[in-house]
Amino acid sequence: MAVRSLVLHGHFYQPPRENPWLGYVEAEAGAAPHHDWNRRVEQECYRAVAAARIPDAAGRIARIVNTLEGISFDFGATLLEWMEDEAPATYRAVLDADRVSRERLGHGNAIAAPYHHVILPLSTRRDKITEVRWGIADFRRRFGREPEGMWLPETAVDDESLDVLAAAGIRFTILAPHQVKRAPAGGLPGRYRTRGGREIALCIYDGPLSHDLAFGHLLDDAFGWANRLMEGGATALVSMATDGETFGHHHRFGEMALARLQEILAARPDAAVTNYAAVLAAHPPVETVELVAPTSWSCAHGVERWRSDCGCRVAPEKGWNQRWRAPLRAAVDWLAEEVHRVFEREAGASLRDPWAARDAYGEARAVGGEAVTALVAAQAKRALAPDETVRARELLEMERAALALYTSCAWFFDDIGGLEPLQLMRYAAQAVELAGPAGTTLEAGFAERLAAAVSNDPAVGDGKRVYLGLARPKVAPAARVAASYAALLHFAPASARGRLYDYDVSGDHRRLRVVQRRTGRGLEFDVSVVPQDGWRFTATAASKAPPTVARLALADLTELEREAVTKALVASLARRALEPEDDAALCEGQATLNEVAARSLLARVEALAADRSPAAVATTLDLLDLLQLEVWGVPFEAQSAFARVRAGLSAADRRALATVGERLGFAAAG
């Protein structure tokens, strides 16, 4: 009996979303009810494919399986960085799936990817090499082995990209059928020889099957899906490729269909679920294939989607153009080249081979500060002073930001006003900052070039407006960290533990030292927290070198610190304003804090008819502060009660309650 090999590849990736200065993904309203899109997609897809439910006939859970053990997969390096910290159980399941597949097949399901999700045919060879080396180093650190294959972002390919992969020891990549002139017979991988004389295997997935999986109805019926995979003649290998987010995010419960499919196929003696590396080991490529390049799986015009108004877009019904893509690409190319000049000039004065140092930086950065310091020392032309070492680390981090500029998502969607172009511009702002004195000129040149990238939305304007208004930090990041930490020390000292995101912080409520963990750059700040009326305050951080002052209100603090301070302020206000019976109602679960505060405010407002003492007014304002901090708004009943109370007061008494009236939303008393 002939046995058909079956491979399904899932490309798992999310656009980078972290604040580049903090290394933290801040809240994204569009991802509600989740904190951000990474967390939303992790909940809907990544944890789901790693723990997919298989129900019994009654709809009860019969088994839970890690479907990654049965598919070929890659995860973007920047996504795994986030997942390692924010979704550790799912992260461990990804690594476990590769280990289990190695034990079953002799070859792991996981393959690598370039570190950033860049369109390699549009990159310089030097950038291609760095991205591939960083991707391999990241894979090695996580999976404990060398990768056999590498996914190309958007399957974007040209001869030079394949030559770089082959030179790095990559044995195969995965392409769509239209990316070669003729796919090898039997679905098997083909052999490609680059103009540089290197060979690499090309695994060509089934186009119609993959399309129906991503955009059709294959996931509606696992048995029908299995039949599609097994139909046809004597095909040795049937393979499919899709975005991993197909399972659970794009198609709800898609991971359950995948789990059921794997169970169905496991019971068939004529089907062997495997991965590309195992197929290559059993069937070394024989047939030579010719490349169609540059091409990709998501642009009908080659790779134009990432540099021109080619017509490829997400929502054609809007009628928007993408003429902004070309000037955005031109602005990024210009800035990257200027940043590289700064890097060569400054790093060349202290490092033997700046570009070799950049290639090695990806692996060292993942390990941490000491590894980066060791890398700089190993590359140094001479013994460097501490400030020279810090500057070398800054220059390497500047180059990382320059590489991140080319993340493909910035061009993929429909308008320059989207989240992805904004993220690109934040990387640009970081690169400009790290460029030092040259940054002022670089920023001006970049912003002017962005002016030609005009949005379809008049409210957005153009790229220059997005960059200056949204991407560039309004407050120096280190100063913001210092002021936020000062507020934490003042209001919630138990939460002040010496680290804020990518910064180490030490000192006291008067003076703080803030050290950027990636670069080692340390700054001293004089800090203070000045309370104002109610819960309001100003947290200030001032540095003399360089001259920097940050004055922050609660809303300006870094996110986690803002949350901790808000909780401390709410607790303080509740202790002052609520009565013992309110505490009892909360403890016994008879009412929520919102209900207790609203009820107490109504009683306090009604009592103002007889008691308008400073203490009574202060308690009323505390309750209003409590409701405002928790974003609950002013209760309708309290406003109505105040109107009744105010109507019976003299003009002098009305003036005494003017602040209460204003906080309740009333016009000034006459």
C-alpha positions in Angstrom: 0.0 0.0 0.0 1.3 3.4 -1.0 1.7 5.8 1.9 1.3 9.5 1.3 3.4 12.0 3.3 1.5 15.0 4.6 2.9 18.3 5.9 1.0 21.3 7.2 3.1 24.4 7.9 1.9 27.2 10.2 3.6 30.6 10.1 3.0 32.2 13.5 3.7 35.9 13.7 2.5 39.2 15.1 3.7 42.6 14.2 6.0 44.0 16.9 4.1 46.3 19.3 6.4 47.1 22.1 7.3 50.6 23.2 10.9 50.5 21.9 12.3 52.4 24.9 10.6 50.3 27.5 10.5 46.9 25.8 6.8 46.6 26.9 3.6 46.3 24.9 1.3 49.0 26.2 -2.5 48.8 26.2 -4.2 48.8 22.8 -7.9 49.8 22.8 -8.6 48.0 19.6 -7.8 44.6 21.2 -10.4 44.9 23.9 -11.4 43.1 26.0 -7.8 42.0 26.0 -4.9 44.3 27.0 -3.3 44.3 23.6 -3.3 42.4 20.3 -0.5 40.0 21.3 -2.5 38.9 24.3 -5.7 38.6 22.3 -4.1 36.5 19.6 -2.3 34.4 22.2 -5.6 33.6 23.9 -7.5 33.0 20.7 -4.8 31.1 18.8 -1.4 30.3 20.3 -2.5 28.7 23.6 -5.4 27.1 21.7 -3.2 25.3 19.2 -1.0 24.2 22.0 -3.9 22.8 24.0 -6.6 22.0 21.5 -9.8 20.3 22.7 -11.2 17.2 21.1 -14.8 16.7 22.1 -16.7 13.4 22.4 -20.1 12.7 20.9 -21.8 14.6 23.7 -19.6 17.7 23.2 -17.6 17.1 26.4 -13.8 17.2 26.3 -12.4 13.8 25.5 -8.7 14.8 25.0 -6.5 17.9 24.9 -3.6 17.8 22.4 -0.7 20.0 21.4 -1.4 20.3 17.6 2.1 21.8 17.1 3.5 18.3 17.6 1.9 17.3 14.3 2.6 20.3 12.1 5.7 22.1 10.7 5.9 25.6 12.2 7.8 28.8 12.6 7.3 31.5 15.2 8.6 35.0 14.6 11.6 35.8 17.0 10.0 39.0 18.2 6.8 37.2 19.0 8.7 34.5 21.0 10.5 37.2 22.9 7.1 38.5 24.1 5.7 35.1 24.7 8.7 34.0 26.8 7.8 36.7 29.4 4.0 37.2 28.9 2.8 33.7 28.1 5.4 31.3 29.5 3.1 28.2 29.5 2.4 28.6 25.8 6.0 29.3 25.1 7.1 26.1 26.8 4.5 24.2 24.8 6.0 25.5 21.6 9.5 24.2 22.6 8.0 20.9 23.8 6.3 20.3 20.5 9.6 20.6 18.7 11.2 18.2 21.1 8.4 15.6 20.8 8.5 15.8 17.0 12.3 15.2 17.0 11.7 12.1 19.1 9.0 10.9 16.7 10.6 11.8 13.3 14.2 12.4 14.0 13.7 16.0 12.8 12.0 18.8 14.6 8.9 20.5 13.4 10.2 24.0 14.2 12.1 26.0 11.5 13.7 29.4 11.9 12.9 32.8 10.4 14.8 36.0 9.9 14.9 37.9 13.1 12.7 40.7 11.9 9.7 40.2 9.5 11.4 41.9 6.6 11.0 41.5 2.8 14.4 40.1 2.1 14.5 40.8 -1.7 14.2 44.5 -0.8 17.1 44.3 1.7 20.7 44.9 1.1 22.9 41.7 1.2 24.5 43.0 4.5 21.1 43.3 6.1 20.0 39.9 4.8 23.0 38.3 6.4 22.4 40.0 9.7 18.7 39.1 9.8 19.4 35.5 8.9 22.2 35.1 11.5 20.1 36.7 14.2 17.2 34.4 13.3 19.4 31.4 13.5 21.0 32.5 16.8 17.6 33.1 18.3 16.4 29.7 17.2 19.4 27.9 18.5 19.0 29.6 21.9 15.4 28.6 22.2 15.2 25.1 20.6 18.7 23.9 21.5 19.7 22.9 18.0 20.6 24.2 14.6 17.6 25.0 12.3 17.3 22.9 9.2 14.8 25.2 7.4 13.9 28.9 7.4 10.7 30.6 6.6 10.9 33.7 4.4 8.6 36.5 5.6 5.6 36.6 3.1 7.6 33.9 1.3 9.3 36.9 -0.4 12.2 35.4 -2.4 15.0 36.2 -4.8 18.2 34.5 -5.7 20.4 36.5 -3.3 18.1 35.7 -0.3 18.4 32.0 -1.1 22.2 32.3 -1.4 22.4 33.9 2.0 20.2 31.2 3.5 22.4 28.4 2.0 25.6 30.1 3.1 24.3 30.1 6.6 23.7 26.4 6.5 19.9 26.5 5.9 18.8 23.4 4.0 15.4 24.4 2.8 12.6 27.0 2.6 8.9 26.9 1.7 7.4 28.7 -1.4 4.1 29.0 -3.1 3.7 27.2 -6.5 3.7 30.4 -8.5 7.2 31.2 -7.2 8.8 28.5 -9.4 8.4 28.0 -13.1 7.4 24.4 -12.6 6.9 22.5 -9.3 8.6 19.1 -9.0 6.6 16.0 -9.6 4.8 14.2 -6.8 4.8 17.3 -4.6 8.4 16.6 -3.5 11.0 19.3 -2.8 13.1 20.6 -5.7 16.7 21.6 -5.8 17.8 25.1 -6.5 21.3 26.3 -7.3 22.0 30.0 -6.6 24.1 32.2 -8.8 26.7 32.0 -6.0 27.0 28.3 -6.5 25.2 27.2 -3.4 22.3 24.7 -3.2 19.1 24.8 -1.2 15.9 22.7 -1.3 12.6 24.5 -2.2 9.4 22.9 -0.7 6.4 23.9 -2.8 3.1 23.8 -1.0 -0.2 23.0 -2.6 -1.8 26.3 -3.6 -5.5 25.4 -3.9 -5.5 23.4 -0.6 -3.7 26.2 1.2 -6.1 28.8 -0.1 -9.1 26.9 0.9 -7.6 26.4 4.4 -7.0 30.1 4.9 -9.9 31.6 3.1 -12.3 28.8 2.3 -14.2 26.2 4.4 -11.8 23.4 4.9 -11.9 24.0 8.7 -15.6 23.5 8.7 -15.3 19.7 8.3 -12.2 17.8 9.5 -13.3 14.6 7.6 -13.8 16.5 4.4 -10.4 18.1 4.9 -8.8 14.7 5.4 -10.4 13.4 2.2 -9.1 16.4 0.2 -5.6 15.6 1.4 -5.8 12.0 0.4 -7.5 12.4 -3.0 -5.8 12.3 -6.4 -3.2 10.0 -7.9 0.2 8.8 -6.8 1.4 12.0 -5.1 4.2 11.2 -2.7 3.8 14.4 -0.7 0.9 16.8 -0.1 1.9 20.0 1.8 0.0 23.1 2.9 1.1 26.4 4.3 -0.9 29.1 6.1 -0.7 31.8 8.7 -0.8 30.0 12.1 -3.4 32.5 13.2 -5.8 30.7 10.9 -6.4 28.3 13.8 -8.5 30.1 16.4 -7.9 33.8 15.5 -9.0 34.1 11.9 -11.3 31.1 12.2 -12.8 30.5 15.6 -12.2 26.9 16.9 -10.0 26.2 13.9 -7.5 24.6 16.3 -10.2 22.0 17.1 -10.6 21.1 13.4 -6.8 20.8 13.2 -6.7 18.5 16.2 -9.5 16.3 14.8 -7.7 16.1 11.4 -4.6 14.9 13.1 -6.6 12.2 14.9 -8.3 11.1 11.7 -5.0 10.9 9.7 -3.2 9.1 12.6 -5.8 6.3 12.1 -5.1 5.9 8.4 -2.4 3.5 7.4 -2.0 5.2 4.0 -1.2 8.6 5.6 2.0 9.7 7.3 2.0 13.1 9.0 5.5 14.4 9.0 7.6 17.6 8.5 9.7 19.0 5.6 13.1 18.1 7.2 12.0 14.4 7.6 10.8 14.4 4.0 14.1 15.7 2.8 16.0 13.1 4.7 13.9 10.3 3.1 13.7 12.0 -0.4 16.7 14.2 -1.1 15.8 16.7 -3.8 16.6 15.5 -7.3 14.6 17.7 -9.7 16.1 21.2 -10.4 13.6 24.1 -10.2 13.8 27.6 -11.7 12.9 30.5 -9.5 10.4 33.2 -10.3 11.7 36.3 -8.5 11.2 38.5 -6.8 7.9 37.1 -5.7 5.9 36.5 -2.5 2.7 34.7 -1.4 0.7 37.9 -0.6 1.3 40.2 -3.5 0.3 39.5 -7.1 2.9 42.0 -8.3 6.0 40.4 -6.8 7.1 42.5 -3.8 5.5 45.8 -4.9 3.2 45.7 -1.9 6.1 46.9 0.3 7.2 49.8 -1.9 4.4 51.0 -4.2 0.7 51.6 -4.9 0.4 48.2 -6.6 -3.3 47.7 -5.8 -2.8 45.0 -3.1 -4.6 46.0 0.1 -6.7 44.7 2.9 -10.0 46.7 2.4 -10.5 47.6 -1.3 -14.1 48.6 -0.6 -12.7 51.8 1.1 -11.3 53.0 -2.2 -8.1 54.1 -0.5 -4.8 54.5 -2.4 -1.4 53.4 -1.2 0.7 56.1 -2.8 2.2 56.7 0.7 4.1 53.4 0.5 6.8 54.7 -1.9 7.7 57.9 0.0 7.7 55.9 3.3 10.1 53.3 1.8 12.3 56.2 0.5 12.3 57.9 3.9 13.3 54.7 5.6 16.0 53.9 3.1 17.5 57.3 3.5 17.4 57.2 7.3 18.8 53.7 7.5 21.7 54.6 5.2 22.5 57.7 7.3 22.3 55.7 10.5 24.7 53.2 9.0 27.2 56.0 8.3 27.0 57.1 11.9 27.6 53.5 13.0 30.6 53.0 10.7 32.2 56.2 11.7 31.7 55.9 15.5 31.9 52.2 15.9 34.8 52.0 13.5 36.9 54.1 15.9 36.6 51.5 18.7 35.7 48.2 17.1 37.8 46.1 14.8 34.9 45.1 12.6 31.6 46.9 13.3 29.5 44.8 11.0 30.8 41.5 12.4 29.9 43.0 15.8 26.4 43.8 14.6 26.0 40.2 13.3 27.0 38.9 16.7 24.8 41.4 18.6 21.5 39.6 18.1 22.6 36.6 20.1 24.5 38.6 22.8 21.5 40.9 23.2 19.1 38.0 23.9 21.4 36.8 26.7 21.7 40.2 28.4 24.0 43.1 29.4 27.1 41.2 30.4 27.1 39.3 27.1 26.9 42.5 25.2 29.7 44.0 27.2 31.8 40.9 26.5 31.0 41.2 22.8 32.2 44.8 22.8 35.3 43.9 24.7 36.1 41.0 22.3 35.6 43.3 19.2 37.4 46.3 20.7 40.6 47.6 19.0 41.9 48.4 22.5 40.8 48.5 26.1 37.8 50.7 26.2 36.9 53.2 28.9 33.5 52.6 30.5 31.8 55.4 28.6 33.3 54.1 25.3 31.8 50.7 26.1 28.4 52.3 26.7 28.6 54.2 23.5 29.5 51.1 21.5 26.4 49.3 23.0 24.3 52.3 22.1 25.5 52.1 18.5 24.7 48.4 18.3 21.2 49.1 19.7 20.9 51.9 17.1 21.6 49.4 14.4 18.9 47.1 15.8 16.4 49.9 15.5 17.5 50.5 12.0 16.9 46.9 11.1 13.5 47.0 12.7 12.5 49.9 10.4 12.0 47.4 7.6 9.4 45.3 9.4 7.0 44.4 6.5 3.8 45.2 8.4 4.3 48.9 8.0 3.6 48.6 4.3 1.2 45.7 4.2 -2.0 47.5 5.3 -3.9 50.3 3.8 -2.9 53.6 5.3 0.1 55.3 6.9 -2.1 56.2 9.8 -2.3 52.6 11.0 -0.6 51.1 14.0 2.1 49.4 12.0 3.6 52.5 10.3 3.4 54.2 13.6 5.5 51.4 15.1 8.1 51.8 12.3 8.3 55.5 13.1 8.9 54.8 16.8 11.9 52.7 15.8 13.0 55.6 13.7 12.7 57.9 16.7 14.8 55.5 18.8 17.5 55.2 16.1 17.6 59.0 15.8 18.0 59.4 19.6 20.8 56.8 19.7 22.6 58.5 16.9 23.7 61.2 19.3 24.5 64.7 18.0 23.8 63.7 14.4 20.3 62.8 15.4 18.9 66.3 15.1 19.8 66.5 11.4 18.7 62.9 10.8 15.3 63.6 12.4 14.7 66.7 10.3 15.6 64.9 7.1 13.4 61.9 7.9 10.4 64.0 8.9 10.6 66.1 5.7 10.7 63.0 3.5 7.7 61.6 5.4 5.6 64.7 4.4 5.3 63.2 1.0 3.5 60.1 2.5 0.0 61.4 2.5 -2.8 59.6 4.4 -6.2 58.8 3.0 -7.6 60.3 6.1 -7.4 64.1 6.3 -7.4 63.9 10.1 -4.2 61.9 10.0 -2.5 64.2 7.5 0.8 62.8 6.4 3.8 60.8 7.7 5.5 63.8 9.1 2.5 64.7 11.2 2.3 61.1 12.5 6.0 61.0 13.3 6.1 64.4 15.1 2.8 64.0 16.8 2.6 60.4 17.8 5.9 58.5 17.3 8.4 60.8 18.9 8.3 60.7 22.7 7.0 63.9 24.2 9.1 63.2 27.3 12.6 61.8 27.3 12.1 58.1 28.1 14.6 57.9 30.9 13.1 61.0 32.6 9.7 59.5 32.3 10.9 56.3 34.0 12.5 58.4 36.8 9.4 60.5 37.4 7.2 57.4 37.3 9.4 55.6 39.8 9.3 58.6 42.0 5.5 58.5 42.0 5.7 54.8 42.8 8.0 55.5 45.8 5.7 58.2 47.1 2.3 56.4 46.7 3.0 52.7 46.4 6.5 52.0 47.8 5.9 48.3 48.1 5.7 48.2 44.3 9.1 49.9 43.8 11.5 47.0 43.3 14.4 48.5 41.4 13.4 47.8 37.8 11.0 49.5 35.4 10.8 47.6 32.1 14.2 47.9 30.4 15.7 50.1 33.1 17.3 49.5 36.5 16.4 52.2 39.0 18.1 52.9 42.3 18.1 55.7 44.9 15.4 57.4 47.1 12.6 59.8 46.9 15.0 62.7 46.3 17.5 61.3 43.8 17.4 58.4 41.4 19.8 56.7 39.1 18.3 55.2 36.0 20.3 52.7 33.9 19.2 51.5 30.5 19.7 47.7 30.6 20.3 47.3 26.8 23.0 50.0 26.6 24.3 50.5 30.1 23.7 54.3 29.9 23.1 55.7 33.3 21.5 59.1 34.2 21.1 60.9 37.5 17.8 62.6 38.3 16.6 64.9 41.0 13.0 63.8 41.7 10.0 65.1 43.6 6.3 64.5 43.9 4.2 67.5 44.8 0.5 66.7 45.8 -2.2 69.0 44.5 -5.9 69.1 45.2 -7.6 65.8 45.7 -5.6 62.9 44.2 -3.8 65.0 41.7 0.0 65.5 41.8 3.0 66.4 39.7 6.0 64.0 39.6 9.1 65.8 38.4 12.5 64.4 37.3 15.3 66.7 36.3 18.8 65.9 35.0 21.7 68.3 34.4 23.6 66.1 32.0 21.9 66.1 29.5 19.6 68.9 30.6 16.2 67.2 30.9 13.0 67.9 32.9 9.9 65.8 33.0 6.8 66.9 34.8 4.2 64.1 34.8 0.6 63.9 36.0 -1.0 60.5 36.8 -2.1 60.0 33.2 1.5 60.5 32.0 3.1 57.8 34.1 4.3 54.6 32.5 1.4 52.1 32.4 2.1 49.6 35.2 3.2 52.4 37.5 0.1 54.4 36.7 -2.0 51.4 37.6 -0.1 50.8 40.9 -0.4 54.5 41.9 -4.1 54.6 41.0 -4.8 51.6 43.2 -2.9 53.2 46.1 -4.9 56.5 45.6 -8.2 54.6 45.4 -7.4 52.7 48.6 -6.5 56.0 50.4 -9.6 57.8 49.2 -11.8 54.8 50.2 -10.3 54.8 53.7 -11.0 58.5 54.1 -14.4 58.7 52.5 -16.3 55.4 53.2 -18.1 54.6 56.4 -17.7 51.3 58.4 -21.0 50.0 57.1 -19.6 50.6 53.5 -16.6 48.5 54.3 -18.8 45.8 55.7 -20.9 45.8 52.6 -17.8 45.4 50.4 -16.3 42.6 52.6 -19.6 40.6 52.6 -20.0 41.0 48.9 -23.3 42.9 49.2 -22.1 45.7 46.9 -19.3 46.6 44.6 -17.0 49.6 45.3 -18.7 51.5 42.5 -22.1 50.9 44.1 -20.9 51.8 47.6 -19.2 55.0 46.4 -22.2 56.1 44.4 -24.6 55.4 47.3 -22.3 57.1 49.8 -21.9 60.1 47.5 -25.7 60.5 47.2 -26.0 60.5 51.0 -23.2 63.0 51.4 -24.7 65.4 48.8 -28.1 65.2 50.5 -26.5 65.9 53.8 -25.0 69.2 52.4 -28.4 70.7 52.9 -27.6 70.8 56.7 -23.8 70.4 56.9 -21.6 72.4 54.6 -18.5 72.3 56.9 -15.1 72.0 55.3 -14.9 68.4 56.5 -18.3 67.5 54.9 -17.2 69.2 51.6 -13.9 67.4 51.7 -15.5 64.0 52.1 -17.8 64.7 49.2 -14.9 65.7 47.0 -13.0 62.5 48.1 -16.0 60.4 46.9 -16.0 62.3 43.6 -12.3 61.7 43.3 -12.8 58.0 43.9 -15.4 57.7 41.2 -13.2 59.7 38.8 -10.1 57.6 39.4 -12.1 54.5 38.7 -13.6 56.1 35.5 -17.2 55.5 36.7 -18.5 59.0 36.1 -20.9 61.1 38.2 -24.0 59.3 39.3 -27.3 60.7 37.9 -28.9 60.6 41.3 -26.2 62.6 43.0 -26.6 65.4 40.4 -30.3 65.5 40.9 -29.9 65.6 44.7 -27.4 68.5 44.4 -29.8 70.5 42.3 -32.5 70.1 45.0 -30.0 71.1 47.7 -28.6 74.1 45.9 -32.1 75.4 45.1 -32.8 75.9 48.8 -29.5 77.7 49.6 -28.6 81.3 49.8 -26.2 82.8 47.3 -23.4 82.7 49.9 -24.0 79.0 50.6 -24.1 78.3 46.9 -20.7 79.9 46.5 -19.4 77.7 49.4 -20.4 74.6 47.4 -19.2 75.9 44.0 -16.3 73.4 43.8 -18.7 70.5 44.6 -21.1 71.8 41.9 -18.4 72.1 39.3 -17.2 68.5 40.0 -20.8 67.3 39.7 -21.0 69.0 36.3 -23.0 72.1 37.1 -22.4 75.6 35.7 -21.0 78.2 38.1 -23.5 79.3 40.7 -25.1 82.7 40.1 
